[in-house]
């Protein structure tokens, strides 16, 4: 059985593979995690890993900004090849996980959003609790 993040990744990859979207030029994700426990850096590493599989893994610049409360984290990844990944993550502001994901191509847009979508795919806070170590290291090295 596939993990929820693998299901989400497969859904996105299938949509991109149709060619209707064209080349992916940006990924925008807004993830609201319930409770105070989730680690936003870890969750961000999972989203960056997923995004990287859509836009490529070329070198680029990463900017990471956290709110003083520790309840919000914003990341902007600009790849040298052109694509941009923008992520915003919060914790403690919702009762149920919510994900809004927009993938923009040079010919179209894919939108996936809402608590219903997250539930349908099986996404939970636990889905974002196992870090992609390479991205987590990079996030922690640039956070400021």
N, C-alpha and C positions, 0 to 999 in steps of 0.2 A: 504494500500500500504506500502511495506517495505521501510525503509530508505536505502540510498546507502550503508552505512556501514553494515547494516544488510544483504543486498544482497551480499556484498563482503564476509562477515562472513559465510553466508550460502554456497556460492560457495566453500570456503575453507574447511568448515566442511564436505560437500558432497564429496569432493576430498579425504580428509583424511579417511572418512568412508568406502571408497572402499577397504581399506586395502593395496592397491598397494604401498602406500607411507611407510607403516609401522608406527612405533612410531615416532612422531615428535621430532627431536633432536635440531633443531634450526630454528629460523625465522630471516630473514634479510630483512629490509625495508629501502628504500630510498625514501623520500617524498620531492618533490620540490613544494613549494607553491608560487603562483604568488603574486606580490604586497608586500608592506612593512607592512601591517596591521596584518597578521596572527600571533597569539601567538604560538610560537613553543612549549612551555611547554604544552599548552592545546592540541595541535595536537599530541604531543608525548604521552599524557595520553590516547588519543583515540587509538593510535596504540598499546600501551602496553596492554590496555584492550582487544583489538582484539587478540593480540598475546597470552595473558594469557589464553584465551579460547581454544587456540590450543595446548599450551605446558603445561598447568596446572598452578595452582596458589600457588605452594609450596613456602615456604620462600626462599629467595635468596639474593644476593648482587646486588645492583644497583649502577652503576657509571654514572654520568651525567657530560658532559663537554660542555660548550658553548663557542663559538668564541667571542672575544672581540667586534666584530661588532654587535652582537646580531642577525646576519643573518644565523647562523648555530648552530645546537644543535646535539650532539651525545650521545647516551645512550647505555649501555651494561648491560643487566640483566642476571645474572648467577643463575639459580635455583639450590637449594640444590639437587634436584633429577637428575640433569644433563643437561637439556636443556638450551640453550643460546638464548637470543633475542638481536639482534644488530639493532639499529635504527639510521639513519642519516636524519636530516630534515634541509631544507634551505628555505629561503624566499627571494623574490625579484630577483631571478636569471632566472626566466622563465616567459613566457607570459601566459602559460596554465598549470594547475596542472599536475604533472607527478608523478606516483607511480611505483616503481619497488619493487616487493615483491617476495622473494624466501623462500619457506618452505621446509626444508630438513628433510627427514625421514631416518630411518635406511635401507629402501629399495628403496627409490626414491626421486625425487625432483619435486616440483610444482613451476613454474615460471609464474608470472603475471607482466606485465610491460608496461609502455608507457602511453602517453597522450590519445591515442585512447582507451585503456582499461578504464582509469579513466572516460572518457567521456561516454563510453558505459554503465558503471555501474551507472553513474550519480554522480560521486564524484566531489566535488567542495571544495573550501576553507572553505565554511560553514559547510561541512561534518565534518571537524576537528576543529570546533569552539566551540563545547559544550564538556567541559571537563568531564572525568571520575574523580570524586572528590578524590577518594581514591588514584589513581595513581598520580594525580596532586599534592596532598599533599606530597606524597613520593618523587616525582621528586624535589619539592622545598626544601625538607628537606635535600637532599644529594647533590644538585647542588653545584659545586665548580670549 
